[in-house]
Amino acid sequence: MIYSLWHRYPDIYPQLEHVQARLTQKSRIRNPAVTEVVTAQINASGKMLRSGLMFMFARFGDPTQPGLISAGAAIEALHLATLVHDDVLDHADTRRGVSTVQATSGNRAAIYAGDFLFSVYFELLSQASPDVSNIGTNAMAMRRIFLGELDQNWTQNNAGITQHQYLRQISGKTAALFALATYQGVRVSQADTKLYWPAYRFGRYLGMAFQMIDDLLDYTGDPSTTQNPCLRI
């Protein structure tokens, strides 16, 4: 099910349906347990913000480029993989009111599912854009995401975290994935190369703002509205 927000964008909604179908197709493997948990994550009514952003930025080029569906599915696979691994590290039983993979199937199945989604990401990426330099950009984005996770783990429950440490942490986590989405939109759609860097920066700053609001809601949000039971006050 595609999030209702995208009904407002009739040009993008059908593309997101194709993304979900492509990701589901690529996520079927012989192991039924892993296939089941991965499929459940794909169909968990995520907002698909990152692939949606990618399609928005693809309008700076040719939004009908055939590689865009695979690129959107790749972004979603990468995002889901990071969420599954996050929930294992955080011992999270729910995410936005829905049971996590590790809570329902155990850490082993969750780690396998996350690792498999990383492989799906690279397979889809190679289909979307076989350009070696673009794959290198994606690999660097994964490195930033990983370093952001390390920074978060290092500073967890540290009341003395500095502003610089916090900004570095979120710039290497959420922001890196948003930046990759907007960058892929202009690159895979074959937009003017002058737009690559501005698109990347827009996604990065949007991702940082998104994460700041998300973190703020942990302290001030109403769990009945945010569906986040992990409020810290």
C-alpha positions in Angstrom: 0.0 0.0 0.0 1.4 3.4 -1.0 1.1 6.2 1.6 -2.0 8.4 1.1 0.2 11.5 0.8 1.2 10.5 -2.8 -2.4 10.7 -4.0 -1.8 14.4 -4.3 0.9 13.7 -6.9 -0.8 11.7 -9.7 2.4 11.7 -11.8 4.4 10.1 -9.1 2.0 7.7 -7.4 2.0 5.2 -10.3 5.8 5.2 -10.3 5.8 4.4 -6.6 3.5 1.5 -7.3 6.0 0.2 -9.9 8.8 0.7 -7.3 7.0 -1.4 -4.7 6.3 -4.1 -7.3 9.9 -4.2 -8.5 11.2 -4.4 -4.9 8.8 -7.2 -4.1 9.9 -9.1 -7.2 13.6 -8.8 -6.4 13.1 -9.8 -2.7 11.9 -13.3 -3.3 14.4 -16.0 -2.4 14.4 -19.7 -1.6 14.4 -19.1 2.1 10.7 -18.6 3.0 11.4 -17.1 6.5 13.6 -14.3 5.1 11.3 -13.7 2.2 8.3 -13.4 4.5 9.9 -10.8 6.8 11.3 -8.8 3.9 8.0 -8.8 2.1 6.2 -7.7 5.3 8.6 -4.7 5.5 8.0 -3.8 1.9 4.3 -3.8 2.4 4.3 -2.1 5.8 2.8 1.2 4.4 6.1 3.2 4.6 5.9 6.7 3.3 8.4 6.1 0.5 9.7 9.7 1.0 13.1 8.9 -0.5 12.0 7.3 -3.7 9.2 10.0 -4.0 11.8 12.7 -3.7 13.9 11.0 -6.3 11.0 11.0 -8.8 10.4 14.7 -8.0 13.9 15.6 -8.9 13.8 13.4 -11.9 11.5 16.0 -13.4 14.6 18.2 -13.9 15.5 15.7 -16.6 13.6 12.9 -18.3 11.1 11.4 -15.8 10.3 8.6 -18.2 13.9 7.1 -18.1 13.4 3.3 -17.6 16.2 3.1 -15.0 14.3 5.3 -12.6 12.0 2.5 -11.3 15.0 0.3 -10.4 16.7 3.4 -8.9 13.7 4.1 -6.7 13.4 0.5 -5.6 17.2 0.5 -4.8 16.7 3.6 -2.5 13.8 1.9 -0.7 15.8 -1.4 -0.3 18.7 0.6 1.2 16.4 2.5 3.5 14.6 -0.7 4.7 18.0 -2.5 5.3 19.1 0.3 7.6 15.8 0.3 9.5 16.0 -3.4 10.1 19.5 -3.2 11.4 18.7 -0.2 13.5 15.9 -2.0 15.2 18.3 -4.9 16.1 20.9 -2.5 17.5 18.3 -0.5 19.4 16.4 -3.6 20.7 13.3 -2.0 19.3 10.0 -3.9 19.6 8.0 -1.5 17.5 8.5 1.2 14.9 5.7 3.7 14.5 3.4 1.4 16.3 4.2 -1.7 14.1 6.2 -4.7 15.4 9.7 -4.8 14.1 11.3 -7.8 12.4 13.6 -8.6 15.3 10.6 -8.5 17.7 8.5 -10.9 15.6 11.2 -13.2 14.0 14.3 -12.7 16.2 17.7 -11.0 15.7 19.0 -13.7 13.4 16.2 -13.4 10.9 16.4 -9.6 11.1 20.1 -9.5 10.4 19.7 -11.9 7.5 16.8 -9.8 6.1 18.8 -6.6 6.4 21.9 -8.1 4.7 19.7 -9.5 1.9 18.2 -6.0 1.4 21.6 -4.5 1.0 22.3 -7.1 -1.8 19.0 -6.2 -3.4 20.0 -2.5 -3.3 23.2 -3.1 -5.2 21.5 -5.4 -7.8 18.8 -2.8 -8.5 21.4 0.0 -8.6 23.4 -1.8 -11.2 20.3 -2.2 -13.3 19.3 1.5 -12.9 22.7 3.0 -13.6 25.7 0.8 -14.5 28.0 3.8 -14.6 30.9 3.0 -12.3 31.2 6.5 -11.0 27.5 6.5 -9.9 28.0 3.2 -8.1 30.9 4.8 -6.3 28.8 7.7 -5.2 26.3 5.3 -3.8 29.0 3.4 -2.0 30.2 6.7 -0.4 26.7 7.4 0.7 26.5 4.0 2.4 29.8 4.8 4.1 28.4 8.0 5.5 25.2 6.2 6.7 27.4 3.6 8.5 29.6 6.3 10.1 26.5 8.1 11.2 25.3 5.0 12.9 28.6 4.6 14.6 28.4 8.2 15.8 24.9 7.7 17.1 25.9 4.5 19.0 28.9 6.3 20.5 26.9 9.2 21.8 23.8 7.3 22.8 22.5 8.4 26.2 25.3 11.0 26.4 23.7 14.2 27.8 26.9 16.0 27.1 26.8 15.6 23.3 27.8 18.8 21.5 25.9 20.6 18.8 28.7 19.7 16.4 28.6 16.0 17.3 24.8 15.9 16.9 24.9 17.6 13.4 27.6 15.3 12.3 25.6 12.3 13.4 22.4 13.2 11.6 24.3 14.4 8.5 25.8 10.9 8.2 22.5 9.1 8.8 19.2 10.4 7.6 20.6 13.2 5.6 22.9 11.0 3.5 20.0 8.9 2.3 17.9 11.9 1.4 20.9 13.4 -0.4 21.4 10.2 -2.3 17.7 10.2 -3.3 17.7 13.7 -4.8 21.0 13.1 -6.4 19.9 9.9 -8.1 16.8 11.7 -9.3 18.8 14.2 -11.4 21.5 11.7 -12.4 19.4 8.8 -13.5 17.0 11.1 -15.4 20.0 12.5 -17.3 19.4 16.1 -16.1 22.0 18.7 -16.6 25.2 17.8 -14.7 25.2 21.3 -13.2 22.2 20.1 -11.1 24.0 17.2 -9.5 25.6 19.0 -6.6 22.7 21.4 -5.8 20.3 18.4 -5.8 22.6 16.6 -3.4 22.9 19.5 -1.1 19.1 20.1 -1.1 18.5 16.5 -0.1 21.2 16.7 2.6 19.7 19.7 4.3 16.2 18.4 4.0 17.2 15.2 5.6 18.9 17.0 8.5 15.7 19.1 9.1 13.6 15.9 8.9 15.8 14.2 11.5 15.8 17.2 13.8 11.9 17.3 13.8 11.8 13.5 14.3 14.2 13.8 17.3 12.2 16.7 18.7 9.0 14.7 18.5 10.7 12.0 20.7 10.6 14.6 23.5 7.5 16.6 22.8 5.2 14.5 20.6 2.0 12.8 21.6 2.4 9.0 21.2 -1.2 8.7 20.1 -0.4 11.0 17.1 3.2 10.1 16.4 2.7 6.4 17.1 6.1 6.4 18.8 6.0 4.7 22.2 9.6 5.5 23.0 9.2 9.1 24.2 11.9 10.0 26.6 9.8 12.2 28.9 
